[in-house]
Amino acid sequence: MVSALQRWDESLFYAINHGLASPWLDAVMPWFSANPIFFPALAALGVWLFWKGGARGRLCVLFLLLWVLVANNLAVGWLKDFFNRPRPFLTLEDARLLVGRGRSAAMPSGHAANWFAALGVVWWFYPRALWGLTPIALAVAFSRIYVGVHYPSDILGGAVLGLTLGLGGPWLSDLLWRRAGRCWFPLWQRRLPRLIRPASSQDPMRPEPAEPLLCNPEAAAQKQWLHAGYLFLALLLFLRLAYLGSGTIQLSKDEAYQWLWSKHLDWSYFSKPPLIAWLQFVSAGLWGDTEFGVRFFAPVISAVLGLAVLRFFAREGQARIGTILLLAVTAAPLLAVGGVLFTVDAPLVLFCVLAMLRGWQAVQAQGRTADWAWVGIWLGLAFLSKYTGLALWVSFFLFMALDRTARRHLKRPGPYLGLALTALCAVPVIYWNAKHDWITLAHLHDRAGLDKAWRPTLRFFFDFTLSQLVLLNPVFFTGMVWAAVVSLRRRRRDRRLMYFLAMGAPLYFGYWLYTFRTRVLPNWIAPAVPPLFIVMALYAESVWRNIRRWAGPALKGGLALGLTAVALAHNSDWIAKLIGRPLPPRLDPLRRVRYWSDLAELVGRERAQLEAAAGKPAFIIGDHYGITSLITFYLPEAKRGVPDRPLVFYIKTDRPHNQFYFWPSYESRRGWNAIYVSEEDEPEPPPPELLEQFESVENMGMRDFVDKGRVMRRVQLFKCLNLR
């Protein structure tokens, strides 16, 4: 049965790919298959609909984004991996290929799925538009067969999938809105009874408002904003987990490095405290040594963080501000990255924010010792994430010194109990460093540039400021700085402004000033951003009546700009479609999380050839802890050997440069050969250590990893013979 269907599929493919071949179609079909105009034109149409189309236009755009770009593309990716069907030009020698070779599997067709999903969504809102869109969708689907990249069944599968999601997704959303919206969003549900075909003025499903709603509309409004925040966090968590499971990106250097830490559990590590390794150990135990397993806690921690902030504003009677703040945080690329990549900054920011929110209760006149104990525990966990966590204690004592109400706590045991609990959490780090000559202190001293004389410069200041302007969203970065400055005048009217300013400003502006001495990486200020964003939200709410004429459009513009940038950054291929050409490698936001499996495959192949030629075993050496860790993760035989039988090593040195110094190296493998891997833009001579450690070192040349005509990564390989 299967073979008969395959023969029918191939026969129909040949009938289109060969039987209909003509010079005219050869010119037209590639244009339909991969036209650089389609995506920009559709994006412009979507912006126009969102801006001028009213409720119907905005809902149509929202469903197109949700059910076409997100759900449909995720489903296509999962099904491609499940079927893993080769494209026809790989299995049929005489297939006519008129466009570039796709790297993904064939079943189902993503082009067909996207276009037919769009048809389904548009049918609910603008049925007359199908007269123009349907011929285009059919032409695109047909072209994928004609140009040789899909079988007819791939197109059929994509069309069925697309129509199912395009028609069923909005219908399901509307059903949930009519059922659950009455309880969760009563005010909004009265104004918009249905999500599909919203232009209808007569709706038999129009609910009557509940009596309590009429008695206290403000409370009902705050409650539904709280529910909107819950729904947003749940949707964001699902989308992020689905994105991680889609395999769109690979691990970053730090993620792979810290995954290796989790295979060598210890009380602390060369450059960081141990919590990230402990969390990686738990995550890998749940989901295995996979990309999803490494990153699982990133979206979960982000969701918990958002929930804590939302609940804080709900207790303050400002759930609306809390929900809008969640949108603003998601629209800041630097903070959005923390919901996908799992590095030490994710738990650091979580525990700092939990300490800050509990600390607000502690600094009240009726603040309890138990509140301070929780502050100490949260900051202890923040310290175990990254040493920057200790900086928040400076903020607490600064606020208590400046605020009359909080000052009385300096004479109470609460703050000192919290400080003692934080110190207790630091014991593992102190113990490990005492056994290793306090190497972390030396590393932090060098990393901070304290080993060099101070020569004031503006170069790092401008670099840091520009990076903050881009990574925090230009609108929100400007608003954050503006609110931090002007809120000082209103600190007596609202103590929260002064409190959250004290929680974020010392660290943020301290690092900003430190750029006059040395380079400061953008993520170093991550714990200071949430409190400063809270200051921005609180101040804007307090003066909203005076600024709403310009602040309202600015907020909408900032959200539109930021959310679009964050969405496009999750898949830079969309950016290439939007502008009609791929981004230069240095501007591609996903360059550092792609092509590592290709590198590992290349190095593994070279190692196997070296073993076969020499007749003895060989191992791999990396020039950087990141590239060493990534090859270990993506090379199957290397991953199997972790931690007891390592195959990939960092180059052996006389003094520690990273955690590899404290693990077994390759000195016991005398007589073995090795492949040395160095990530370089231009050819470089081998390091002196290699020349001393091996009898001979031969340059194997540069290897490029090319995607769409761009050199995305370049490495240099050396053949190292006979370890002395």
GIJOVEN-V752884 format. One record per residue. N is the residue number from 1. RES is the residue in three letters. PSI is psi in radians with two decimals (none if undefined). NEAR is the number of other ideal C-beta (glycine too) atoms within 8 Angstrom. Layout:
{{N	RES	PSI	NEAR} {N	RES	PSI	NEAR}}
This chain:
{{1	MET	-0.81	4} {2	VAL	-0.75	5} {3	SER	-0.61	6} {4	ALA	-0.72	7} {5	LEU	-0.66	9} {6	GLN	-0.71	8} {7	ARG	-0.71	8} {8	TRP	-0.70	8} {9	ASP	-0.79	11} {10	GLU	-0.67	11} {11	SER	-0.77	8} {12	LEU	-0.62	10} {13	PHE	-0.83	14} {14	TYR	-0.62	9} {15	ALA	-0.57	9} {16	ILE	-0.86	12} {17	ASN	-0.61	14} {18	HIS	-0.82	9} {19	GLY	-0.58	7} {20	LEU	0.14	9} {21	ALA	2.34	8} {22	SER	2.68	6} {23	PRO	-0.62	5} {24	TRP	-0.81	6} {25	LEU	-0.57	10} {26	ASP	-0.49	10} {27	ALA	-0.59	8} {28	VAL	-0.75	8} {29	MET	-0.73	13} {30	PRO	-0.52	12} {31	TRP	-0.71	8} {32	PHE	-0.58	11} {33	SER	-0.68	15} {34	ALA	1.19	7} {35	ASN	2.14	7} {36	PRO	-0.18	9} {37	ILE	-0.52	7} {38	PHE	-0.97	8} {39	PHE	-0.84	10} {40	PRO	-0.67	12} {41	ALA	-0.75	8} {42	LEU	-0.66	8} {43	ALA	-0.74	9} {44	ALA	-0.70	8} {45	LEU	-0.69	8} {46	GLY	-0.73	10} {47	VAL	-0.74	8} {48	TRP	-0.75	9} {49	LEU	-0.73	12} {50	PHE	-0.60	9} {51	TRP	-0.68	6} {52	LYS	-0.11	6} {53	GLY	0.05	11} {54	GLY	-2.77	6} {55	ALA	-0.71	8} {56	ARG	-0.78	11} {57	GLY	-0.73	12} {58	ARG	-0.72	11} {59	LEU	-0.67	12} {60	CYS	-0.81	15} {61	VAL	-0.74	12} {62	LEU	-0.79	8} {63	PHE	-0.58	15} {64	LEU	-0.75	13} {65	LEU	-0.78	10} {66	LEU	-0.81	11} {67	TRP	-0.26	15} {68	VAL	-1.08	17} {69	LEU	-0.52	9} {70	VAL	-1.27	11} {71	ALA	-0.78	10} {72	ASN	-0.79	16} {73	ASN	-0.63	12} {74	LEU	-0.77	11} {75	ALA	-0.72	11} {76	VAL	-0.78	13} {77	GLY	-0.77	12} {78	TRP	-0.76	10} {79	LEU	-0.63	12} {80	LYS	-0.76	15} {81	ASP	-0.63	9} {82	PHE	-0.87	6} {83	PHE	-0.64	10} {84	ASN	0.82	7} {85	ARG	2.23	10} {86	PRO	2.63	8} {87	ARG	2.72	12} {88	PRO	-0.59	15} {89	PHE	-0.20	10} {90	LEU	-0.43	6} {91	THR	-0.39	6} {92	LEU	1.97	9} {93	GLU	-0.57	3} {94	ASP	0.30	5} {95	ALA	2.36	10} {96	ARG	1.99	9} {97	LEU	2.00	9} {98	LEU	-0.07	10} {99	VAL	-3.10	9} {100	GLY	2.78	5} {101	ARG	2.12	7} {102	GLY	2.52	6} {103	ARG	-0.32	3} {104	SER	3.01	7} {105	ALA	3.07	10} {106	ALA	-0.66	14} {107	MET	2.15	12} {108	PRO	3.01	14} {109	SER	2.15	15} {110	GLY	-0.67	11} {111	HIS	-0.83	11} {112	ALA	-0.74	20} {113	ALA	-0.76	17} {114	ASN	-0.82	12} {115	TRP	-0.71	14} {116	PHE	-0.50	17} {117	ALA	-0.70	16} {118	ALA	-0.68	14} {119	LEU	-0.74	15} {120	GLY	-0.75	18} {121	VAL	-0.81	16} {122	VAL	-0.57	14} {123	TRP	-0.60	11} {124	TRP	-0.44	13} {125	PHE	-0.72	13} {126	TYR	1.25	9} {127	PRO	-0.52	8} {128	ARG	-0.43	5} {129	ALA	-0.29	8} {130	LEU	-0.46	11} {131	TRP	-0.55	6} {132	GLY	-0.60	7} {133	LEU	-0.61	12} {134	THR	-0.81	9} {135	PRO	-0.64	7} {136	ILE	-0.78	10} {137	ALA	-0.74	13} {138	LEU	-0.68	8} {139	ALA	-0.72	9} {140	VAL	-0.80	13} {141	ALA	-0.80	16} {142	PHE	-0.67	12} {143	SER	-0.54	12} {144	ARG	-0.51	15} {145	ILE	-0.78	14} {146	TYR	-0.70	13} {147	VAL	-0.08	13} {148	GLY	0.31	12} {149	VAL	-0.12	13} {150	HIS	2.56	12} {151	TYR	2.78	14} {152	PRO	-0.64	11} {153	SER	-0.51	9} {154	ASP	-0.73	15} {155	ILE	-0.76	15} {156	LEU	-0.77	9} {157	GLY	-0.74	13} {158	GLY	-0.70	17} {159	ALA	-0.75	13} {160	VAL	-0.78	10} {161	LEU	-0.81	16} {162	GLY	-0.82	19} {163	LEU	-0.67	12} {164	THR	-0.81	9} {165	LEU	-0.69	16} {166	GLY	-0.62	18} {167	LEU	-0.75	11} {168	GLY	-0.58	9} {169	GLY	-0.96	14} {170	PRO	-0.66	15} {171	TRP	-0.77	10} {172	LEU	-0.72	8} {173	SER	-0.73	12} {174	ASP	-0.69	11} {175	LEU	-0.80	8} {176	LEU	-0.66	9} {177	TRP	-0.75	11} {178	ARG	-0.54	11} {179	ARG	-0.99	7} {180	ALA	-0.42	7} {181	GLY	-0.50	12} {182	ARG	-0.64	9} {183	CYS	-0.71	5} {184	TRP	-0.63	9} {185	PHE	1.10	9} {186	PRO	-0.72	15} {187	LEU	-0.79	11} {188	TRP	-0.59	9} {189	GLN	-0.55	13} {190	ARG	-0.67	9} {191	ARG	-0.52	5} {192	LEU	1.46	8} {193	PRO	-0.57	9} {194	ARG	2.66	12} {195	LEU	-0.51	9} {196	ILE	2.49	11} {197	ARG	0.88	7} {198	PRO	-0.12	10} {199	ALA	-0.29	6} {200	SER	2.22	7} {201	SER	-0.47	4} {202	GLN	2.08	4} {203	ASP	2.02	8} {204	PRO	-0.28	4} {205	MET	0.08	7} {206	ARG	2.08	7} {207	PRO	2.70	9} {208	GLU	2.45	4} {209	PRO	2.46	8} {210	ALA	2.69	7} {211	GLU	-0.77	6} {212	PRO	-0.48	7} {213	LEU	-0.64	11} {214	LEU	-0.51	7} {215	CYS	-0.62	5} {216	ASN	1.29	7} {217	PRO	-0.55	8} {218	GLU	-0.75	6} {219	ALA	-0.69	7} {220	ALA	-0.67	12} {221	ALA	-0.77	10} {222	GLN	-0.65	13} {223	LYS	-0.72	9} {224	GLN	-0.50	13} {225	TRP	-0.66	12} {226	LEU	-0.77	13} {227	HIS	-0.66	10} {228	ALA	-0.68	10} {229	GLY	-0.76	14} {230	TYR	-0.82	10} {231	LEU	-0.72	9} {232	PHE	-0.77	11} {233	LEU	-0.71	13} {234	ALA	-0.76	9} {235	LEU	-0.74	8} {236	LEU	-0.70	14} {237	LEU	-0.79	12} {238	PHE	-0.80	8} {239	LEU	-0.69	9} {240	ARG	-0.73	13} {241	LEU	-0.71	10} {242	ALA	-0.69	10} {243	TYR	-0.75	11} {244	LEU	-0.61	13} {245	GLY	-0.23	8} {246	SER	-0.29	10} {247	GLY	0.35	7} {248	THR	-0.62	8} {249	ILE	2.78	8} {250	GLN	-3.11	10} {251	LEU	2.67	13} {252	SER	3.00	10} {253	LYS	-0.82	13} {254	ASP	-0.65	8} {255	GLU	-0.79	13} {256	ALA	-0.67	16} {257	TYR	-0.81	13} {258	GLN	-0.43	14} {259	TRP	-0.70	15} {260	LEU	-0.62	14} {261	TRP	-0.73	15} {262	SER	-0.29	12} {263	LYS	-0.13	8} {264	HIS	1.15	10} {265	LEU	2.38	9} {266	ASP	3.05	9} {267	TRP	-0.43	7} {268	SER	-3.11	12} {269	TYR	3.00	11} {270	PHE	-0.83	11} {271	SER	-0.27	8} {272	LYS	2.78	11} {273	PRO	3.07	14} {274	PRO	-0.13	16} {275	LEU	-0.65	11} {276	ILE	-0.67	15} {277	ALA	-0.69	14} {278	TRP	-0.73	10} {279	LEU	-0.69	11} {280	GLN	-0.65	14} {281	PHE	-0.77	10} {282	VAL	-0.78	9} {283	SER	-0.77	14} {284	ALA	-0.57	13} {285	GLY	-0.54	5} {286	LEU	-0.75	7} {287	TRP	0.02	8} {288	GLY	3.01	5} {289	ASP	1.19	8} {290	THR	2.95	7} {291	GLU	-0.73	10} {292	PHE	-0.71	9} {293	GLY	-0.66	12} {294	VAL	-0.65	15} {295	ARG	0.02	15} {296	PHE	-0.72	14} {297	PHE	-0.29	12} {298	ALA	-0.98	15} {299	PRO	-0.54	15} {300	VAL	-0.80	9} {301	ILE	-0.71	12} {302	SER	-0.70	14} {303	ALA	-0.74	12} {304	VAL	-0.72	9} {305	LEU	-0.83	12} {306	GLY	-0.68	13} {307	LEU	-0.71	10} {308	ALA	-0.77	11} {309	VAL	-0.74	15} {310	LEU	-0.75	16} {311	ARG	-0.61	9} {312	PHE	-0.84	11} {313	PHE	-0.58	12} {314	ALA	-0.72	12} {315	ARG	-0.51	6} {316	GLU	0.02	7} {317	GLY	0.44	6} {318	GLN	0.91	10} {319	ALA	-0.56	14} {320	ARG	-0.79	9} {321	ILE	-0.67	11} {322	GLY	-0.72	17} {323	THR	-0.75	14} {324	ILE	-0.63	10} {325	LEU	-0.66	13} {326	LEU	-0.71	14} {327	LEU	-0.74	11} {328	ALA	-0.72	17} {329	VAL	-0.72	12} {330	THR	-0.48	13} {331	ALA	0.09	15} {332	ALA	1.91	15} {333	PRO	-0.67	13} {334	LEU	-0.71	12} {335	LEU	-0.57	13} {336	ALA	-0.58	13} {337	VAL	-0.61	8} {338	GLY	-0.27	15} {339	GLY	-0.04	11} {340	VAL	-0.89	13} {341	LEU	2.31	11} {342	PHE	1.71	13} {343	THR	-3.09	12} {344	VAL	-0.36	12} {345	ASP	-0.51	10} {346	ALA	-0.99	14} {347	PRO	-0.55	15} {348	LEU	-0.89	15} {349	VAL	-0.71	14} {350	LEU	-0.92	11} {351	PHE	-0.55	14} {352	CYS	-0.73	15} {353	VAL	-0.72	14} {354	LEU	-0.71	10} {355	ALA	-0.70	14} {356	MET	-0.76	13} {357	LEU	-0.69	11} {358	ARG	-0.55	12} {359	GLY	-0.52	12} {360	TRP	-0.63	11} {361	GLN	-0.62	10} {362	ALA	-0.59	16} {363	VAL	0.00	14} {364	GLN	2.86	8} {365	ALA	-0.62	5} {366	GLN	0.26	4} {367	GLY	2.42	11} {368	ARG	2.80	9} {369	THR	-0.59	9} {370	ALA	-0.61	6} {371	ASP	-0.76	13} {372	TRP	-0.58	15} {373	ALA	-0.74	12} {374	TRP	-0.65	12} {375	VAL	-0.78	14} {376	GLY	-0.69	14} {377	ILE	-0.82	12} {378	TRP	-0.72	13} {379	LEU	-0.47	17} {380	GLY	-0.75	14} {381	LEU	-0.60	13} {382	ALA	-0.72	18} {383	PHE	-0.67	15} {384	LEU	-0.23	13} {385	SER	-0.82	13} {386	LYS	2.52	11} {387	TYR	-0.33	8} {388	THR	-0.36	10} {389	GLY	-0.47	16} {390	LEU	-0.41	11} {391	ALA	-0.43	10} {392	LEU	-0.44	15} {393	TRP	-0.62	10} {394	VAL	-0.72	9} {395	SER	-0.72	13} {396	PHE	-0.83	13} {397	PHE	-0.56	10} {398	LEU	-0.78	10} {399	PHE	-0.73	14} {400	MET	-0.56	13} {401	ALA	-0.53	8} {402	LEU	-0.46	7} {403	ASP	2.24	12} {404	ARG	-0.74	4} {405	THR	-0.75	9} {406	ALA	-0.34	9} {407	ARG	-0.52	9} {408	ARG	-0.36	8} {409	HIS	-0.29	13} {410	LEU	-0.35	9} {411	LYS	0.13	4} {412	ARG	2.82	8} {413	PRO	-0.24	6} {414	GLY	-1.02	14} {415	PRO	-0.60	14} {416	TYR	-0.55	7} {417	LEU	-0.77	12} {418	GLY	-0.72	16} {419	LEU	-0.67	10} {420	ALA	-0.66	9} {421	LEU	-0.65	12} {422	THR	-0.74	15} {423	ALA	-0.63	9} {424	LEU	-0.67	8} {425	CYS	-0.39	12} {426	ALA	-0.10	11} {427	VAL	-0.78	8} {428	PRO	-0.70	12} {429	VAL	-0.76	14} {430	ILE	-0.75	8} {431	TYR	-0.83	10} {432	TRP	-0.76	13} {433	ASN	-0.60	13} {434	ALA	-0.55	7} {435	LYS	-0.25	5} {436	HIS	0.68	9} {437	ASP	0.57	4} {438	TRP	0.78	8} {439	ILE	-0.53	10} {440	THR	-0.65	12} {441	LEU	-0.74	8} {442	ALA	-0.70	8} {443	HIS	-0.82	11} {444	LEU	-0.60	9} {445	HIS	-0.79	9} {446	ASP	-0.69	9} {447	ARG	-0.58	7} {448	ALA	-0.03	7} {449	GLY	0.27	9} {450	LEU	-0.16	6} {451	ASP	0.01	5} {452	LYS	2.65	6} {453	ALA	2.53	3} {454	TRP	2.11	5} {455	ARG	1.80	4} {456	PRO	2.40	6} {457	THR	2.66	8} {458	LEU	-0.11	7} {459	ARG	-0.81	6} {460	PHE	-0.54	13} {461	PHE	-0.84	11} {462	PHE	-0.64	8} {463	ASP	-0.80	10} {464	PHE	-0.76	14} {465	THR	-0.75	10} {466	LEU	-0.73	8} {467	SER	-0.67	9} {468	GLN	-0.68	11} {469	LEU	-0.68	10} {470	VAL	-0.83	8} {471	LEU	-0.40	10} {472	LEU	0.12	13} {473	ASN	2.06	14} {474	PRO	-0.68	9} {475	VAL	-0.83	12} {476	PHE	-0.54	15} {477	PHE	-0.79	11} {478	THR	-0.77	9} {479	GLY	-0.65	12} {480	MET	-0.84	14} {481	VAL	-0.75	8} {482	TRP	-0.81	9} {483	ALA	-0.66	13} {484	ALA	-0.61	13} {485	VAL	-0.89	7} {486	VAL	-0.36	9} {487	SER	-0.28	14} {488	LEU	-0.51	8} {489	ARG	-0.33	5} {490	ARG	0.24	11} {491	ARG	-0.49	11} {492	ARG	-0.43	4} {493	ARG	-0.57	6} {494	ASP	1.82	9} {495	ARG	-0.42	9} {496	ARG	-0.61	10} {497	LEU	-0.82	14} {498	MET	-0.65	14} {499	TYR	-0.94	12} {500	PHE	-0.50	14} {501	LEU	-0.71	15} {502	ALA	-0.52	13} {503	MET	-0.47	13} {504	GLY	-0.63	17} {505	ALA	-0.77	11} {506	PRO	-0.80	12} {507	LEU	-0.79	14} {508	TYR	-0.95	12} {509	PHE	-0.38	8} {510	GLY	-0.80	8} {511	TYR	-0.64	13} {512	TRP	-0.76	12} {513	LEU	-0.55	7} {514	TYR	-0.29	9} {515	THR	-0.27	14} {516	PHE	-0.22	9} {517	ARG	-0.80	9} {518	THR	3.08	9} {519	ARG	2.40	8} {520	VAL	2.14	12} {521	LEU	2.56	5} {522	PRO	-0.57	10} {523	ASN	-0.17	8} {524	TRP	-0.47	8} {525	ILE	0.16	13} {526	ALA	-0.76	12} {527	PRO	-0.37	16} {528	ALA	-0.28	14} {529	VAL	-0.83	16} {530	PRO	-0.83	16} {531	PRO	-0.60	13} {532	LEU	-0.58	16} {533	PHE	-0.65	14} {534	ILE	-0.71	12} {535	VAL	-0.78	16} {536	MET	-0.78	15} {537	ALA	-0.78	12} {538	LEU	-0.75	14} {539	TYR	-0.74	13} {540	ALA	-0.68	12} {541	GLU	-0.66	9} {542	SER	-0.44	9} {543	VAL	0.38	8} {544	TRP	-0.68	9} {545	ARG	-0.54	5} {546	ASN	-0.37	5} {547	ILE	0.00	9} {548	ARG	-0.42	8} {549	ARG	-0.68	5} {550	TRP	-0.46	7} {551	ALA	-0.61	10} {552	GLY	-0.95	8} {553	PRO	-0.61	7} {554	ALA	-0.72	10} {555	LEU	-0.82	11} {556	LYS	-0.72	8} {557	GLY	-0.71	9} {558	GLY	-0.73	15} {559	LEU	-0.77	11} {560	ALA	-0.81	8} {561	LEU	-0.83	12} {562	GLY	-0.80	16} {563	LEU	-0.63	11} {564	THR	-0.79	8} {565	ALA	-0.74	11} {566	VAL	-0.76	12} {567	ALA	-0.80	10} {568	LEU	-0.57	11} {569	ALA	-0.38	10} {570	HIS	-0.36	8} {571	ASN	1.71	7} {572	SER	-0.23	11} {573	ASP	-0.54	6} {574	TRP	-0.62	11} {575	ILE	-0.74	9} {576	ALA	-0.69	12} {577	LYS	-0.62	11} {578	LEU	-0.73	10} {579	ILE	-0.08	8} {580	GLY	0.07	8} {581	ARG	2.66	6} {582	PRO	2.64	8} {583	LEU	2.63	10} {584	PRO	2.56	6} {585	PRO	-0.70	9} {586	ARG	-0.29	5} {587	LEU	-0.11	6} {588	ASP	2.02	12} {589	PRO	-0.29	6} {590	LEU	0.14	11} {591	ARG	-0.66	11} {592	ARG	-0.08	6} {593	VAL	0.54	10} {594	ARG	2.80	10} {595	TYR	0.11	11} {596	TRP	-0.63	14} {597	SER	-0.59	8} {598	ASP	-0.71	8} {599	LEU	-0.80	16} {600	ALA	-0.69	14} {601	GLU	-0.75	10} {602	LEU	-0.86	9} {603	VAL	-0.69	14} {604	GLY	-0.66	12} {605	ARG	-0.74	8} {606	GLU	-0.66	11} {607	ARG	-0.76	12} {608	ALA	-0.70	8} {609	GLN	-0.66	8} {610	LEU	-0.71	12} {611	GLU	-0.73	12} {612	ALA	-0.67	7} {613	ALA	-0.67	6} {614	ALA	-0.36	9} {615	GLY	0.36	5} {616	LYS	2.85	8} {617	PRO	2.78	7} {618	ALA	2.68	12} {619	PHE	-3.05	14} {620	ILE	2.46	16} {621	ILE	2.35	16} {622	GLY	2.66	15} {623	ASP	-0.08	10} {624	HIS	2.57	9} {625	TYR	-0.55	13} {626	GLY	-0.87	11} {627	ILE	-0.57	14} {628	THR	-0.77	14} {629	SER	-0.70	14} {630	LEU	-0.70	15} {631	ILE	-0.69	17} {632	THR	-0.73	15} {633	PHE	-0.73	15} {634	TYR	-0.13	12} {635	LEU	1.96	15} {636	PRO	-0.79	6} {637	GLU	-0.49	8} {638	ALA	-0.72	16} {639	LYS	-0.67	11} {640	ARG	-0.45	7} {641	GLY	-0.08	9} {642	VAL	2.35	11} {643	PRO	-0.16	7} {644	ASP	-0.52	5} {645	ARG	1.20	6} {646	PRO	2.51	12} {647	LEU	-0.40	10} {648	VAL	2.31	12} {649	PHE	2.69	13} {650	TYR	2.55	13} {651	ILE	2.28	11} {652	LYS	2.29	9} {653	THR	2.91	8} {654	ASP	-0.40	2} {655	ARG	2.68	5} {656	PRO	2.31	9} {657	HIS	-0.34	8} {658	ASN	-3.01	10} {659	GLN	-0.39	13} {660	PHE	-0.42	11} {661	TYR	-0.52	11} {662	PHE	0.02	7} {663	TRP	2.83	9} {664	PRO	2.36	4} {665	SER	-2.83	8} {666	TYR	0.24	11} {667	GLU	-0.37	7} {668	SER	-0.07	5} {669	ARG	0.91	9} {670	ARG	2.41	7} {671	GLY	-0.20	6} {672	TRP	2.78	12} {673	ASN	2.96	15} {674	ALA	2.74	12} {675	ILE	2.13	17} {676	TYR	2.27	16} {677	VAL	2.20	15} {678	SER	2.24	10} {679	GLU	1.88	10} {680	GLU	2.62	10} {681	ASP	-0.56	3} {682	GLU	2.70	4} {683	PRO	2.41	7} {684	GLU	2.67	7} {685	PRO	2.75	3} {686	PRO	2.65	10} {687	PRO	2.63	8} {688	PRO	-0.56	6} {689	GLU	-0.69	9} {690	LEU	-0.73	14} {691	LEU	-0.52	9} {692	GLU	-0.55	6} {693	GLN	-0.44	9} {694	PHE	2.70	12} {695	GLU	-0.62	5} {696	SER	2.61	7} {697	VAL	2.12	12} {698	GLU	2.34	7} {699	ASN	2.15	9} {700	MET	-0.01	9} {701	GLY	3.11	7} {702	MET	2.54	8} {703	ARG	2.25	9} {704	ASP	2.53	7} {705	PHE	1.92	12} {706	VAL	2.38	8} {707	ASP	2.11	9} {708	LYS	0.73	7} {709	GLY	0.05	5} {710	ARG	2.40	10} {711	VAL	1.77	8} {712	MET	-0.47	11} {713	ARG	2.49	10} {714	ARG	2.25	11} {715	VAL	2.75	13} {716	GLN	2.33	15} {717	LEU	2.52	14} {718	PHE	2.45	13} {719	LYS	2.03	11} {720	CYS	2.11	14} {721	LEU	2.30	10} {722	ASN	1.51	9} {723	LEU	2.24	13} {724	ARG	none	7}}
